[in-house]
């Protein structure tokens, strides 16, 4: 605790309560810490420089009062706990009192400034903004009134009573040989949203009395104050009951919720008005105290005059009586100050409760907005036309939804400028999202649907659960940034989605976890070396034509891949050719361009290269992307087994119509659902796939089929079912519903070991079929060459016997021999 402090010194400490009275006082060194707003306690001054404090008192919301039991003692009360502190002399006590009150007031004003400078969030209701502005104006008015009263009072005290003079070292000279103790607690608590009442305490002693200030006036003032307080408490009860009745009857619609917010704000203003009345009453009490000061001043002057003239050497009974009365009144006023402090605490708690209710109502309104947008989003359907890519949205209510969507979009656009503009979309201007995709809906219905999807994502990001999820990711990465192993905690986080700001880092780390052995073997500059070998590589040039054709087909609606000169196109060509050099046995296969394009959206070219290596050589078997796609076809056979087990009704329906489901799902597995589902859904699938592997592809494929099972079984035409199966995946906008179905509704799911064994079984079967097919192809090619030879011999005018009869030894009759291979004898060709 080294350094200079504006307020420090020795004080005697005694705890409050019944047991505190019997405990002895202990002398400690106290230091006020401006940065924390706390009064720190140390054993001595030396300990303050090198050790931590033994205790601390937070004065930002404390009540400071004077003790009547002992001189030079003041009490600091905070949250029901009292600290009795005693100074060495009156001047030291006054320095502590004035210093602590000044520090407390500075924190209050700072909190007010911070509260007034914070802008209200754009998604909040207009009623709350109006309530906050009115609250600030009322706080400013009361603070001005309080400062004027204190200023006038302090001026009179300096002129008539105290004549205080602050010495260089903080001593105070009263000018009359008496000790005056006063404290003015702050007008406002550190809570910028709660109003508090100023408090005033005064004690003094004198040797004579005067009857100018009548006890009747005092009693009238006290009764009026108590009456006002009781009336305020009664009104508070009535308003609370009215608020509860209002709150219980307004949960049917968003309009009723707005009315509830308005009623709560009106109730809040009434409470503030009552508090202002209390402040006015307190100002009257201040005036009464000033009259008492004047009376005591006259008594002091009379005693002083009598002592100078020698007319009186002992205080008379009249002076003693008046002193006793004034002391009793001071005790009463101290009690009143405590009541005001309790009232301030009650009002603060009430205000906080109302704030919580407002927040709950706002959260409920936001939830209704999300539900409304989700319902509108789910109205998109595939029409009965011939084109699969055509979609339509059917909404009832005319332009009502369009007007409402415009209002929500304008409101959200204030806090999120990246959201699309409704007018620009209607004018045909494309909206480019954060990933570079150009969105250009074709008609008003699709525009409304696109706006719904964007607004729904915006409101989901405003949820407290989303912030908690992001915090969970930050905490996890802080501990495991370089060791992202597949744990239960990480699986839960990935299934809930990787935050956009962490996705590139997490994906890259998961990829290098798979290929770290290859990277270590090949060296850190392996990718650059492979790129240098591309111009002279036969394998790279062999696939160059096919790669060039697929480049522009990958993401034509993305600004990073829209033209041959785009940076994304150049990087994709480089990565694909480098892979052909790296793995010449596998080369290039259609579908790899989608994997590389997806990786390039979040990574550099070298990281995208290792992503392709990891997926083709680590996540999947080596024959998954070969010329015959043996591994991919085996997965389709495994998927059909799971379909028969998990969705028997759908499987039976497809079997009856002789529909091969793999003609649709194969295009889901090869590019890992790229261009098969909405992009936000695709990101969630990749989040899970890069951590858990190919098993999640079976889960997501079955989940999509399960979600749309009822609509598929209603169709009986083969073409219609095939079109619907392709389209239903692209309409999977409910990401959370898809994840729930995949990882909860499909449980129990086959184990990874069982899936691997099934894959190996079907791979062996498919390999045998491939060998047989290749043998047939070789036989066919040999037959073609044979016919070419026959044509050659025919052109040379040589005799040709196409069939011959020969006799077998065991049979008497002739047998027909089918020609299999030609035999050449001079100018005659025989088949044997």
Secondary structure as the mmCIF struct_conf table of DSSP 4:
data_model
#
loop_
_struct_conf.conf_type_id
_struct_conf.id
_struct_conf.beg_label_comp_id
_struct_conf.beg_label_asym_id
_struct_conf.beg_label_seq_id
_struct_conf.end_label_comp_id
_struct_conf.end_label_asym_id
_struct_conf.end_label_seq_id
BEND BEND1 UNK A 3 UNK A 3
BEND BEND2 UNK A 6 UNK A 7
STRN STRN1 UNK A 8 UNK A 15
BEND BEND3 UNK A 17 UNK A 17
TURN_TY1_P TURN_TY1_P1 UNK A 18 UNK A 18
HELX_RH_3T_P HELX_RH_3T_P1 UNK A 19 UNK A 21
TURN_TY1_P TURN_TY1_P2 UNK A 22 UNK A 22
BEND BEND4 UNK A 23 UNK A 23
HELX_LH_PP_P HELX_LH_PP_P1 UNK A 24 UNK A 25
STRN STRN2 UNK A 26 UNK A 33
TURN_TY1_P TURN_TY1_P3 UNK A 34 UNK A 37
STRN STRN3 UNK A 38 UNK A 42
BEND BEND5 UNK A 43 UNK A 44
TURN_TY1_P TURN_TY1_P4 UNK A 45 UNK A 46
HELX_RH_AL_P HELX_RH_AL_P1 UNK A 47 UNK A 50
BEND BEND6 UNK A 51 UNK A 51
BEND BEND7 UNK A 54 UNK A 54
STRN STRN4 UNK A 55 UNK A 58
TURN_TY1_P TURN_TY1_P5 UNK A 60 UNK A 61
STRN STRN5 UNK A 63 UNK A 66
BEND BEND8 UNK A 68 UNK A 70
TURN_TY1_P TURN_TY1_P6 UNK A 71 UNK A 72
STRN STRN6 UNK A 73 UNK A 78
TURN_TY1_P TURN_TY1_P7 UNK A 79 UNK A 80
STRN STRN7 UNK A 81 UNK A 86
BEND BEND9 UNK A 88 UNK A 89
HELX_RH_AL_P HELX_RH_AL_P2 UNK A 90 UNK A 117
BEND BEND10 UNK A 118 UNK A 118
HELX_LH_PP_P HELX_LH_PP_P2 UNK A 119 UNK A 121
TURN_TY1_P TURN_TY1_P8 UNK A 122 UNK A 123
BEND BEND11 UNK A 124 UNK A 124
HELX_RH_AL_P HELX_RH_AL_P3 UNK A 126 UNK A 156
HELX_RH_PI_P HELX_RH_PI_P1 UNK A 157 UNK A 161
STRN STRN8 UNK A 166 UNK A 166
TURN_TY1_P TURN_TY1_P9 UNK A 168 UNK A 169
BEND BEND12 UNK A 170 UNK A 170
STRN STRN9 UNK A 172 UNK A 172
BEND BEND13 UNK A 175 UNK A 177
STRN STRN10 UNK A 181 UNK A 184
BEND BEND14 UNK A 187 UNK A 187
STRN STRN11 UNK A 188 UNK A 188
BEND BEND15 UNK A 190 UNK A 190
TURN_TY1_P TURN_TY1_P10 UNK A 192 UNK A 193
STRN STRN12 UNK A 195 UNK A 195
STRN STRN13 UNK A 200 UNK A 203
BEND BEND16 UNK A 207 UNK A 207
BEND BEND17 UNK A 212 UNK A 213
HELX_RH_AL_P HELX_RH_AL_P4 UNK A 215 UNK A 248
TURN_TY1_P TURN_TY1_P11 UNK A 249 UNK A 249
BEND BEND18 UNK A 252 UNK A 252
HELX_RH_AL_P HELX_RH_AL_P5 UNK A 254 UNK A 309
TURN_TY1_P TURN_TY1_P12 UNK A 310 UNK A 310
BEND BEND19 UNK A 311 UNK A 311
BEND BEND20 UNK A 313 UNK A 314
HELX_RH_AL_P HELX_RH_AL_P6 UNK A 317 UNK A 377
TURN_TY1_P TURN_TY1_P13 UNK A 378 UNK A 379
STRN STRN14 UNK A 380 UNK A 381
BEND BEND21 UNK A 384 UNK A 386
TURN_TY1_P TURN_TY1_P14 UNK A 388 UNK A 389
STRN STRN15 UNK A 392 UNK A 393
BEND BEND22 UNK A 396 UNK A 397
TURN_TY1_P TURN_TY1_P15 UNK A 398 UNK A 399
HELX_RH_AL_P HELX_RH_AL_P7 UNK A 400 UNK A 413
TURN_TY1_P TURN_TY1_P16 UNK A 414 UNK A 415
TURN_TY1_P TURN_TY1_P17 UNK A 417 UNK A 418
BEND BEND23 UNK A 419 UNK A 419
HELX_LH_PP_P HELX_LH_PP_P3 UNK A 420 UNK A 421
HELX_RH_AL_P HELX_RH_AL_P8 UNK A 422 UNK A 426
TURN_TY1_P TURN_TY1_P18 UNK A 427 UNK A 428
HELX_LH_PP_P HELX_LH_PP_P4 UNK A 429 UNK A 430
STRN STRN16 UNK A 431 UNK A 432
TURN_TY1_P TURN_TY1_P19 UNK A 434 UNK A 435
BEND BEND24 UNK A 436 UNK A 436
STRN STRN17 UNK A 437 UNK A 437
STRN STRN18 UNK A 438 UNK A 439
BEND BEND25 UNK A 442 UNK A 443
HELX_RH_AL_P HELX_RH_AL_P9 UNK A 444 UNK A 461
TURN_TY1_P TURN_TY1_P20 UNK A 462 UNK A 462
BEND BEND26 UNK A 463 UNK A 463
HELX_RH_AL_P HELX_RH_AL_P10 UNK A 464 UNK A 480
TURN_TY1_P TURN_TY1_P21 UNK A 481 UNK A 482
HELX_RH_AL_P HELX_RH_AL_P11 UNK A 488 UNK A 495
TURN_TY1_P TURN_TY1_P22 UNK A 496 UNK A 496
HELX_RH_AL_P HELX_RH_AL_P12 UNK A 500 UNK A 522
TURN_TY1_P TURN_TY1_P23 UNK A 524 UNK A 525
HELX_RH_AL_P HELX_RH_AL_P13 UNK A 526 UNK A 533
HELX_RH_3T_P HELX_RH_3T_P2 UNK A 534 UNK A 536
HELX_RH_AL_P HELX_RH_AL_P14 UNK A 538 UNK A 542
BEND BEND27 UNK A 543 UNK A 543
HELX_RH_AL_P HELX_RH_AL_P15 UNK A 544 UNK A 554
TURN_TY1_P TURN_TY1_P24 UNK A 556 UNK A 557
STRN STRN19 UNK A 558 UNK A 558
TURN_TY1_P TURN_TY1_P25 UNK A 559 UNK A 560
BEND BEND28 UNK A 561 UNK A 563
TURN_TY1_P TURN_TY1_P26 UNK A 564 UNK A 565
BEND BEND29 UNK A 566 UNK A 566
HELX_RH_AL_P HELX_RH_AL_P16 UNK A 567 UNK A 582
TURN_TY1_P TURN_TY1_P27 UNK A 584 UNK A 586
TURN_TY1_P TURN_TY1_P28 UNK A 590 UNK A 591
HELX_RH_AL_P HELX_RH_AL_P17 UNK A 592 UNK A 600
TURN_TY1_P TURN_TY1_P29 UNK A 601 UNK A 602
BEND BEND30 UNK A 603 UNK A 603
HELX_RH_AL_P HELX_RH_AL_P18 UNK A 605 UNK A 614
HELX_RH_PI_P HELX_RH_PI_P2 UNK A 615 UNK A 619
BEND BEND31 UNK A 620 UNK A 620
TURN_TY1_P TURN_TY1_P30 UNK A 622 UNK A 625
BEND BEND32 UNK A 626 UNK A 626
TURN_TY1_P TURN_TY1_P31 UNK A 627 UNK A 628
HELX_RH_AL_P HELX_RH_AL_P19 UNK A 630 UNK A 646
HELX_RH_AL_P HELX_RH_AL_P20 UNK A 648 UNK A 656
TURN_TY1_P TURN_TY1_P32 UNK A 657 UNK A 658
TURN_TY1_P TURN_TY1_P33 UNK A 661 UNK A 661
HELX_RH_AL_P HELX_RH_AL_P21 UNK A 662 UNK A 669
TURN_TY1_P TURN_TY1_P34 UNK A 670 UNK A 676
BEND BEND33 UNK A 677 UNK A 677
HELX_RH_AL_P HELX_RH_AL_P22 UNK A 679 UNK A 692
TURN_TY1_P TURN_TY1_P35 UNK A 694 UNK A 694
HELX_RH_AL_P HELX_RH_AL_P23 UNK A 695 UNK A 707
TURN_TY1_P TURN_TY1_P36 UNK A 708 UNK A 708
HELX_RH_AL_P HELX_RH_AL_P24 UNK A 709 UNK A 713
TURN_TY1_P TURN_TY1_P37 UNK A 714 UNK A 714
HELX_RH_AL_P HELX_RH_AL_P25 UNK A 718 UNK A 730
TURN_TY1_P TURN_TY1_P38 UNK A 731 UNK A 731
HELX_RH_AL_P HELX_RH_AL_P26 UNK A 735 UNK A 740
HELX_RH_PI_P HELX_RH_PI_P3 UNK A 741 UNK A 745
TURN_TY1_P TURN_TY1_P39 UNK A 746 UNK A 746
BEND BEND34 UNK A 748 UNK A 748
HELX_RH_AL_P HELX_RH_AL_P27 UNK A 752 UNK A 795
TURN_TY1_P TURN_TY1_P40 UNK A 796 UNK A 797
STRN STRN20 UNK A 799 UNK A 800
BEND BEND35 UNK A 802 UNK A 802
STRN STRN21 UNK A 804 UNK A 807
BEND BEND36 UNK A 809 UNK A 810
BEND BEND37 UNK A 812 UNK A 813
STRN STRN22 UNK A 814 UNK A 817
BEND BEND38 UNK A 821 UNK A 821
STRN STRN23 UNK A 822 UNK A 825
TURN_TY1_P TURN_TY1_P41 UNK A 826 UNK A 827
STRN STRN24 UNK A 828 UNK A 831
#
